[in-house]
Amino acid sequence: MPKTPQADQPATAPGLPPVVLALSGLDPTGSAGLLADVRVLGALGCHPCGIVTCQTVQTSRGLAGIRPSDPEFLREQLKAVTEDLSLSAVKIGALASVRTIEVIGAALSKIPEVPVVLDPVFAPTKGPRFLDMDGMRAMSRELLGRTLIATPNIAELGAPAGLDVDQSDDEMIHGCAAGWFAAGARALLVTGLRREGAMVDRLIRPDSEGKIAVTDIPHAYHDVGDVHGSGCILAAALAAYIARGEELVEAARLASQFASRLIERSRRFGLGAAFWIDARG
């Protein structure tokens, strides 16, 4: 019989799925945010648990409103979950206030052994920003040093420095990445690059000599237009594969392929961007 855990220790046993905590906004469409995270994590063999960082008014046509979660209640939720469950990974999505970021940073400081995947959602394709410059500074200060890998798209990569990054300019891309590393990030998976007719997700890490090490992960280009929640799919899949024990390069490759398959099957449900249909991969 499995060993009975002590009352003050989370339960672990062979055969249990890895537990991944998703900290994301609540998107009513289900194609992005916490609902999307739960769908992806479950499909990839993890037990998802989740905490809402903000509520949104959102449709396929864009974001209309944001309401951050109460920070004190968020603190209580984080304390309860992290003390009760043995986490294999944490995935962070949309954050909408400096105080929310500070509360999450404090909670992560108590579980430094748990790998964290950060999807830096600064602004939607259409609608108001989630984070202003103060929020981006707080993210750098409170979260990047506690993050295993962040997953900015090409627009998000330059946002903290106020730069509009040309996706074809490798020197500019790597220069912006260096700024993230200086702020504490250990690795980036940059999305939205086009190379020789294919899409490329670029894994960037500083090597032992402080130079930039690059691994390009190509995948097919799918002419489906905007897909709501594509960044959420990738980051949640990456967290799932890391939780399952995959090494970072392989986890990034598998997550990129998984997201590409879901994007290929996406369809328009509403009047705006397409939604991905399922998470069976």
N, C-alpha and C positions, 0 to 999 in steps of 0.2 A: 504493500500500500504506500502511496506517496506520503512523505513526511509532512506532518501537520505543522504549519508555520507558527512561529511565536506570535503573540497578539500584536506586537509592535513592529512586525516585519511583513513586507508584501509577500504574497504567495508566488512561488515559482515552482515549476515541475516540468519534466520532460513531456513533450507533446502539446504543451500549451502554445497558442499562437503568440507571437511577439505583440506587445501592447504599445501602441503609438498614440501619443496625445497630440491632437490637432487644436491649435489656437488660431481661430479664423473668424472672419465676419460671417454673419448670417445673410446669405443671398437668397431671397425667396424663389428665384428661378430654379434652384437646385443644380445649375450647371457650373457654379463657381462657389468659392467660400467653403464654409464648414460642411455643408451637405455634399459638395463635390469631394472633399477630403475623405469623408466617411465612406462614400461609394468606392473610391479608388482603393483606400486602405483595406476595406473588406474584401474586394475583388482579388487583392494580392496577398491574401492569407494572413492579414494582421487583425488584431482586435482593436478597432478604433474607439477612442474616447475623445470627447471634445468639449471645449469651452468657447463660448461666443465672446469675441473681443469687441464687436460692434454690430449693431443692426443696421440694415440698409433698406432703402426703397429702391428697387432695381428691377429692370426688365431687360429683354434682349436688345432694347434700344439704348440702354445706358443707365447710369447711376443718377438718381434724383435726390437722395437724402442719406445722411449718415448720422447715427447716434452711438457714441462710444458707450461701452458697458461701464457700469458703476465700478470704480477701481477697488473699493473695499470689498465688494461682493466678489469681484474677480480674484482678489487675494485669498479670500476664504475658499473659493473653488479650487484654486491652484494648490493650496495647502492640503486640502482634503484628498485630492487626486494623487498628488505626488507622495503623500505619506501612506496611502492605501495600496497603490499599484506599483509594480516593478516595471518601469518604462524601458522600452528598447530604443525609442527615438521620440523626438518632439518635432512637429512641423508647425511653423509659424507663418500665418498669412497676413491678411489685412489688419492693420492697427490704425486707430483713429485719434489717439491722443498721447501726449507726452507721459501723462500719469499712467496710462495703460502700459506703456513701454517700460517704465520704471518698475512697476509691480511685477511684470513678467521677468525682467532682468534679475530682480531680487529672488524670485522663485527658482530661476535657473541656476543661480549661484549656489543653491543648496543641493543640486543634483549635477555636479560638474562632469560626472562620468557618462551622462546620457548624451548621445549625439543629437545635435540640433540642425534642422534644415530651415533656413530662413528665406521665404519668398517676399522680397521687398516690394510690396504693393504700394507705390507712392500715389498713383492716380489711375483711374479706369480709362478705357479708350474714349468714353464720352461721359462727362459729368464732373462734379466737384472732386477735388483732391482728397485723398485719405490723410496725407501728411504734408504739412508745410515744411519750411526749412528748419524750424525748431524741432519738429518731429523727426526729420531725417538726422539731425545732429544727435537727438536722443537715441535713435536706433543705433547709430555708430557707437555712441558712448556706452550704452547699456547692453546691447545684444551682439554686436559683431564679434567681440572677443570671446563670447560663449557659443559661437556658431561653428559647426564643422564645415558647412558649405552654405553659401547664399546663391540664389538663382535669379539674378536680375536679367530682364530682357535688355535689348540694346538701348532702349530709351531710358530705362531705369539705371543703367550702368553709369551714365554721365550726370544723372540728376543731382546727386549730392554736391557735385562741383559746378552745377549750373551749366553743363555742357550738353550740346546736341551732338551725339556721337555718330559719325558716319560709319555705317556697318561694314563698309569695304576698307576702312582705314585701320589696318592691324596695329600700327604704331599708336594710334589714338586709343584704340580699345585696350591695349596692354598698359598704356599710361594711366588710364582711368582705373584699371584693375589694381595697379600699384597703390593708388589712393585708398582703395578698399582694404588692401593688405596692411597699409600703414595704420588704418583705423582698427585693425584687429582680426579681420577676416582671414581664414586659413585657406579657403578655396572658393572659387566662383564657377558656376555653370552658366555661361552667358548664352542667351537664346536670341533668335531672330536674325542670324547671319545667313547670307546667300553666297555660296561658293560653287562655281561651275555648274549651275543649274540645279543644285541641291540645297536643301536647308542644312544648316550646321549648328549644333549646340557645342560650344567651346568650353572645355574644362581647363581652367587656368589656376595654377598654383605656384607659389614661390618655391624654388628648390633649395637645397642645403647651402648654396652659395648666395642666396638672395636673388637669383635671376628668375625670370618667368619661364615656367614649364607649361607647355600647351598640348592638349590632346583634343583634336577635332573629332566630333561624332556626327557624321553625315546621316541624313535621313531624307526620304522622298519629300518633294514639294507637292502639297495637295491644294488644288485650286478650288477651295471651298469658301473663300472670303474670311471675314472675321469669325473666330470661334470663341464664344464666351467661356472663359474658364480654362483656356489652354495652359496658362501658367500654373494654375492650381493643380491640374492633372500632373504636370511634370514634377512639381515639388513634392506632392503627396506620394507619387510613385517612387521618387528618390528616397523619401523617408522610409517607405515600406521596404525597399531593397536593402537599405542600410540596416534597418531593424532586423532583417532576416540574415544578416551577417555578411553581405557582399562587400568586397573591398570597394573603395570609392570610385575608381575608374569603371569597374564593371557595373556598379550600381548606377552610375550616370549613363552608361551605354544602354542598360536595360530600361531605365526610366525614359530615356529619349525615344527608344523604339516603341515602348508602350504608349506614350503620348501621341506619337505619330500615327499609330493604328487607330486610336480613338478619334483623332482629328479627321482622318480619312473618312470615317463613317458618320461624321457629324451632319446634321440636317437642320433646316430652319423650322423652328416650332412657332416662333412669333413673328414680329414685324421687323426685327433687326438682325443681330448676329445669330449665327448658327449655334445649336447646342450639341454637345457630344451625347450619343445615345445611351451607351452602356459602358461598363468598366470590365468587361470580360477579357479585354486585351486581344 
